[in-house]
Amino acid sequence: MTPNAVSTGSRRSTPSRSDSGQSRRGFLASTAVAAAAVAGGAPLLAACGGGDTGGGKKDGTTTGKDAAKILPAFAASTVVAPDIAPKNGSAAGFTRAIPAAELKASVAAKKGKGGALTVMAPFWGPPPASDNPYYKAMNEAIGVRATWQNQDGNVYDQKLGAVLASSEIPDVVVVPGWNLGGKIPSAINAKFEDLGPYLSGDKVKAYPNLAAIPTDAWQRSIFGGKLRGLPMPASYVTNIAPFYRKDLFDAKGWQLPKSADEFLALAKEITSAKAKVWACGDMTWTAYNMFGVLPGNDKALGWHLLDGKLINRIETPEYLEALAWTRKLYDAGVVHPDEKTQNQGDTSLRFTAGQCLVYNNDLSHWYAKTSEQAAQNPAFAMAAMDIPGHAGGTPKLWATNPANIWAFVRRGSSKAVVEDALAIADFTAAPYGTKERMLTDYGVEGVHHTVKDGLPVKTDKGNQEVSSSWLFVASPAPYVAHPDTPDVTRAMIEWQQRMGAVTSKSSFYGMTISEPSQWTGLMNDFEQLEKDIVRGRKKVSDMQQAVSEWKTKGGDELRDWYRKLLDANGSAAS
């Protein structure tokens, strides 16, 4: 048994780059529509204001004793023990296949009551027919009659905004974190149910798989002071790994760099433009980690209380140093030339072709590229280097969010509909090694997959019909399970554990916060400016000027807003 392809690594289904939150601006068109969804066009909630039309006091800022009253009680799953236990925020690891005859049941009996409900979720590629055998099998096993309204994931924000502004909201709606812009969060508070009466405290124990979801993921699922979201948990350890061609490094005797200077020196040694070999792709994401820059994939994570003052990542010397160092790589000619134009092909293809020997991307690439190259190039080997501190020694890494995709239940739903939605969630949150996980990930044996050498292999029908959308309703604690490449599985988990040991949580870790609308566009131009600076089109001093303007245009006011939020609610980080 291996996991669904979309949930490889730390159960992330989206590109989680250091600035991905700022790069998905398609929501701007939809949020204008979603504004109408909030009663009276109410503005986005301020720090501790009572603008939540859904009855909550706060906009995702509930922590401490207040959170303890509504968070589900945690009860770790004991159904199947992992081969590698999670540590330091890592995922769990499974290195062996579990035969179908040995799969355990994590759901004792059908929890669904046979009710009909509609579920809207993003989908990439042609969606399967609504009455396909996979959907029928899932519905039968859970005891529901779910009808999927799959929407194009590339423009999901637009559909989401329109749906939330209408009176025709599906029973269950999936909302990715990158769509939490504009008025969407306020619409969530107004349009979706408080699940606390069903899940808070020991009530969650009626749904054992949901009880096994880590508390941090539930904390992140508090919207408007209420437990509204069903989370898709993720490891909080950075998922951006600097990969290198281990086979070629070993052949050349190259040693892994232990500082920023060593990286540049090695990159110059590796690069031979004449031989069409360059050291690396764009390394900005790794630079942020090497220099200890606060996260940029979520606005709130980019703020941190340091020496009594709340600072933003863009105000730190580390931010400028990371950009300046990445600029040195480009200036030295060690970055593949196609990276300068940003839109010239896929860096990972240049990596597997041996044209660039280091690149950074989601940790899941480790398995994906290794498997892809197994038949094409048996000598191929890749690994992830430990992120070095920029001056040598231990790096200062920062935690990412422990959940970034949620499912919500329509406000005003009957108790039967809510319980059927929770029945789906408890089923899809089943852990590895269970019958529920196998069905969710691989469908029906003989129809959607066959078993070869002890491993399930999807058929063409399985590839067409087995949908990742079910995972978006709820997922288990993060895990990695690649029994076809146990060494890679172990290496991925151990890398996470080493990086997790040097990871800290910034002041707003795990909190879902929506900035007041007058400041939501303050950071819009920074991503492009970062790209221009490292590629030599702009100067580092241009960033300093941009930061100065950011402060006067609202950055300092926004700082005061966040500080009041922190003073009133405390931090969720521990």
N, C-alpha and C positions, 0 to 999 in steps of 0.2 A: 504494500500500500504506500503510495506517495501522495503528496498534497496536490491540491488543485493548482494548476500552473500560475494563476494570478496571485496566489497567496504565498509564493516562494519567499524564503528569507524570513523577515519579521512580520509577516502577514500584512505587508503593505501592498496595495493594489495600484498605487499611483506613483509617478516619478516624484520622489521626495528630496529634491535638491535643496540646497541651503536657502534659495530664494524663490522656491516654487510658489509660495503663497502670493508673491507679488507678480508672478508671471502669468497668472490666469485671470486676465482682466476682462474676459468675456462676460463676467457677471454684471458689468456696468449697465448693459442694455436691459438685463432682466430685473435689476433691482429697482429701476424706476417703476416697473409694472408692479413689483411686489410691494411697493410702498402703499399701494391702495389696499393691500391685504390687512394692514394694521388699522385698527379702528380709528377713524378720524384723521388718518394720516399722521399718527403720533410719531414724534421723532425717536431716533434710536436712544435707548436708555443711557442715562448718565450714571455716574459712579454708584450711588446707592439709591437712586431715584425709584419712584414707584410707577414708572411708565409701562410696566408689563401688563398688557391687557389680558394675559393668561392667568393673572392672580398671583404671580411671584413678586417678591420685593426687589430682587437683584438680578442683574444680567450676567449670570455665569460666574458670580463672585462668591458664592457660598463656600466657606471653608470652616475648618475647626469644628467647634461644637455644633454649629448650625448644619454643617454637612453631615456630621455623624448621625443626626436625626433622620436623614433621608437616604443615606447611602446603603446599598445592600450589604448584608453581612457576608464576609468572604469565607468560602469553604472550598479549599483546594480539591481538585479532582483526584481520585485515587483509582480510577478505572483502569488506566494503563500507565505504568511508570516509564518515564523517558529513559533512554540510554544515557543521555547527558542532561543532568538537572540544570535548570536555569540558575544563573548567578550573576550578580552585578548588573541586573536589568536585562540580561540576555534572554533570547528565546530558549525553549527546551529543544533538545535534539533527539532524533530517532534515526538510528543507523541501520536498522534491519527491517525487512518486510515482515508484515504480520499476515499469515495465511488467512484466507476467508473463514476457515473453520475455527480460527482462534479469536476472531473479532468479538469484542464484548458489546453488550447493550448498555448504553448510558441513559436511555430513556426507558423506564420500566414499562410504561403503557402509553398508548396514544393519548396525548393531552388535548388535541383538537376535538371540538364538539361537532365537526362537520359543517360549520358555517362557511358562507361564501365571503371572500374579501378580496379587494384589489390591492396590488402592490406596484408602486412606480419606482424604477431604479435606472441608473445609467447602464448602457450596454454599448460595447465597442464591437462593430461588425454587424452583419445581418442577424437580427434576432430570430430565434427559433419560433416555430408555429406555437400558438397558445395551447394547443391540445396535444402536444408531442408526448411520447411515452415517458420521458424523463420527468416532466412536470406532473404527469399522472401518478407516477411511482412515488414522487415526493409527497404529493397531496395525500395519497393513500396511506403512506407510512406515518404522516404527521396527524392526519385526521382533520384536514381542512379542504376547502375548495378555493385555493388561491388562484387568481387570474393576474398574470403579469402584464404591466404596461411599460415595457422596456422602451427607453428613449435614447437617442443617439448621444453617447457620452461626450462627444466633441462639442455639442451645443446644449448640453444638459442644463446649464445655468439658465439659458433663455426659457426653456420649457418649465423649469422649476419656478422661475419668477412668475410666469403666466398662470401656472396652476395655483400657486399660493395666493394670487390675487383674485382667483375665481371662487365660486361656491361649490365647484365640483372637485373636491380634493379626494384622492384615493384613500382607502383605509390606512394604508401604510406607505410612507414616502421616505426614500433614502436621500440623505443630504451629505455630500462630501464636504470636508472642511474647507476646500478651496472655493466653495461657493458661499461661504459665510461672509458675504460682503454686502454693503449698502443696507437695505431694509430687511434682508432675508432673516437675520437673527430675531428681529422684532416680530416678523411674521411667524417664525417658529414658536415664539412664546404665545402668540395669539391663537394659533391654528392647531396646536398639537397637545395631546393629553399629558397630564401628570401621571407618571407610572409609579410614583412613590407608594400609593395605596396597595399596589400589587407586588412591589419588589423591595421596599425599604426594610432594613433590618432583617429579621429572620423570615420575613414573608418570601424572600427570594429562594428559600430552601425548597419551596414547592417546585422550583426549576433548577435542579442541581447543576446543570451546565452553565446557567447564567450566574449561579452563585460562585462558580470557579473563575469567573472573569476578574482580573485584578482590580483592586479598589481604585487605583489611579485612573483606570479607563472609565470607571463609573463617575469619578470626580469630574472628569472632562465632559461627562454627559449631562451635567447640570446646566440647564438653560433657564434664565429668568427665575432663578431660585428654586426650580423644581427639577426633579429627575425625569427628563423627557426623552432622552436618547437611549437607544439600544446600540452599544458600541461595537466597533471592529477594533479590538485591541492591537497594539503594536509595541515592540520593544522601544524603550526611550533612548537606547544607545544610538548614536549617529549611524545612519544606514548608508552613508557615502563612504565607500572604501576606495583607497588608491590601489588599483590592481597593477600587477606587473607580469611580464612574460617570464615565468620561473624557468622554463626550459632554456630560454636564451640567456638569461642571467647566469644560470648554472654553467652553461657552456662557455661563457666569457669570463666567469669568475668574478662578476660584479657583486659588490657588497651593498646591501640595502643602506640607504642614507639614514643618518641619525640626527640630522639638523637641516635647516633650510639651505645653508651654504653647501653642505655635502650633496644635497639633492641637485643643486645647480651645477656643481662640479661634475657629478656623475652624468647629468643630462648632456653636458658638453662632450663628455667622453663617448657617450652612446651615439650621438647624432652624426650622421654622414649623409648630407643632402645628395652627394654624388651617388650613393648607394640607395637613395630614396628611403632612408631610415631616419626617423626623428625620435627623440627621447619620449615625448609625451603629447597628450592632447591638452586642452585647456584645464589647468589645475586650480582654478579659483576656489572651487568647493573645498578641496584639500587644504589650500592655503588658509582659509578661514579656520579650519580645525587646527592646523599647525600653530597658528598664531593666537588661538584661544578667543576667537571672535564669537560673540553671542549669536544665537540662531537668528536666521532671517526668514524662515519658512512660516512663522506665525508672528504677527506684530507684537503680541503681548510678551512672547518669549524673548524678544529683543530688548526688553527693559530689565534692569537689575539694580538692586540697592547695594551700593558699594561705598563703604566709609560714610554712611549716613546720607548719601546723595543718590537719587535715582538717575541712572544714566541710560542712554540708548546706545545700541551697538555702533551706530554710525558716528558717535562722538568719541569713541575709544581710539587710542593710538594703535591698538592691535588691528583695527579695521583698515586703517591707512597703510600699516606695515604689510598686511596681507596683500593688498592691492599692488603696492609697490614691488613686492617680491614676485608676484605673478607677472607683472610688467617686465621684470628682469628676464624671465623665461622667454617671453616673446622677443625681447630685444636681442637676446643671445642666439636666436634662431633655432632653439631646441624644440619648439612647439610645431607640430605638423602645420604646414602653411594653410591647409584648408580650414583650420580652426579659426583663422583670422576673419574669415567671411561669415562664420557662424552657421551658415546654412548649407555647407558643402558636405553632404553625406553623413554617415554614421561613424562616430569615433570608434565604436566597438568593432566595426568591420575593418578599420585600419589596424586595430590592435591584433585581431586574429590573423590578418594578412602579414603581420610583422613590419608594418610601416611606421607604427608608433608603439613603443614598448611599455608605456605606462599610461593609464587613463583612470579617471574616477567616475564611479556611477553607483547605482543601488547595489547593495550586497548580494541581491538575488542574481546578478550577472555572473557570479562565481559558478553557480550550478548551470545556469542557462548556456553560457559559452563553453564550459567544459563538456557538457553533453552534446552540444552542437558540433564541436570539433572532434569528438571521439572517433567518428568514422572517417572524417575528411583528413585529419592530421593526427595520427596516433601519438606523435611525439609532443604534441601541444600540451603545455601545462601552464596554469596561471595560479597566482596566489595574491593575497592582499597584504601589503606591507603594513606593519603597525604605524600609526600616525606618529611621527616624531614631534617633539617640542621644537619650535623654530630655532631656538638657540642650543638645542641638544637637551637630552634628559626627558622628563615627563611632560606630556602635553596637557593643556587645560581644555578638556572637552566639555560641551554643554548638552544637556538632555533635550531631546525632541519630544513632541507630544505623545502621550501614551494611547491616544485614539484620535482618528481623524476622519472617520466615516461613521454615520449613524443612521438608524432607521427610526422614524417617528410614527406614532399612531394618531390618526385624526381626532381632533378634539370633539367631544360630544359622542364618541363611539360608544356603543352598548358594551356592557361588561362582557358579553359573549364574544364580541369582535376583539376587544382588548386581549382576552384570554386566548383566543385563537392566534392572534399575532404573537403572543408570548410563547405559545406552543411551537410556532415556526422557529422563533429565536432560540428556544431551548434545544431544538433539534439541530439547527445549523451551527450551534455553538458546541456541538459534541467534539470531544478531543480525538486526536489521532489514535488509531487502533480500535475504533468502535464501528459498529454496523452503520450508525447514523452518518459518521464521517465518510465512510466508503461510499454510501449511496449519494451523499451530497456532492462528493468530489468526482465520482466515476459513474454514477448512474447504475443501470441494471446490467448485471453480468450476462454476456451473450448478446446483448443489444447495444450497449454503449461502451463496453470494454470486454476484453478477453484477458486471461491470465497467462503470462509467458515467463518462464523461469521464476515463478513465484511472485511476479510483479504485474499489477493491472496495466493494461495498455489500451488506450481509447481506440475505438473503431472510428471510421469516418462519421458514422451517425453520432457517436459520442462527442466528437469534436464539434459537430453542428448543434447538438441539442443540450449537452450538459453545460449549464449556465452558472457563471460565477455570481450572478445576481443574488442567489440564495444566501451567499456568504455575507452580503451587505446587510442582511436583516440582523445578524449577530454572528460573531465568530469566537472561537476559543482563545485562550491565552496564546500568545505567539509561540510558534514552534517551527523548526526546520526538519523536514523528513525526506531524505533522498537516499533510500537504501540501495539504489543502483550506483551511487557514488558515496559510500560511507565516509571515505577520507575527506571529501569536500564538506559533507555535513558537519563532521567533527571540527574541521578547520574553521568553518563559518561561525559555529557557536563559540569556539575558543577565542576567535578574534573579537567577537562581541564582548566576551567576558573580560578580556584584557583591556579593551577600550572602555568598557563600563566601569572598570576599577578606577579610572581617572576622569570620570564624568561627574559633573555637578549639575544641580538644578537651579535655574534662574528664578527670580522672585515670583513670577507668575506661572510657573510650571503647572501644567495640568488644569489650568483654569480656562474656561471658555468666556472670552471677553469681547464685546463689541464696542468699538470706539464710537463716540458721537459723530454724527454724519458730517459735521463741518470740518473734521480732520481726516476723514477716511482717504482722501487723495494725496495727503502730504508726501507719501513715499513713492508715488507712482513713477517718478522719473529716475529713481536711484538705480534700478536694475540696469537700465540701458547705459547710464553713466559709468557704472562699474565695468561693463563690457568695453566701453570706449576707452577707459583708462588703461586696462590691462593690455589692450590691443594697440595702444599708442596713439589713439585718435584724440584723446584728452589728457590733461595733466592731473597728477594727484592734487595739485593746488585747486583744480576745478571742483574736486570733491569737497575740499575744505570750504570753498565758497558756497557750495550747495548746502552743506550742513549749517553754515551760518544763516543762510536764507531760510532753511527749514525751521530754525529756532524762532526767527522773527515772524514767520508766516503762521505759526501755531504750535511748533514743536515744544516751546517752553510751557505754553498753556496745557498742551497734552501731557507733559511731564507732571504738572500740578494735578491734573485729573487722575492720572495713574497713581500718584503718591497718596491722594485722598482715598483711592480705592484700596491701596495696600494698608494704609493706616486703619481703615474701617473694618477690613475683613481679614487681614493677615495673609500670610503666604501658604499655598498648598504644598510647597516644596518641603522636603524633609532631608 
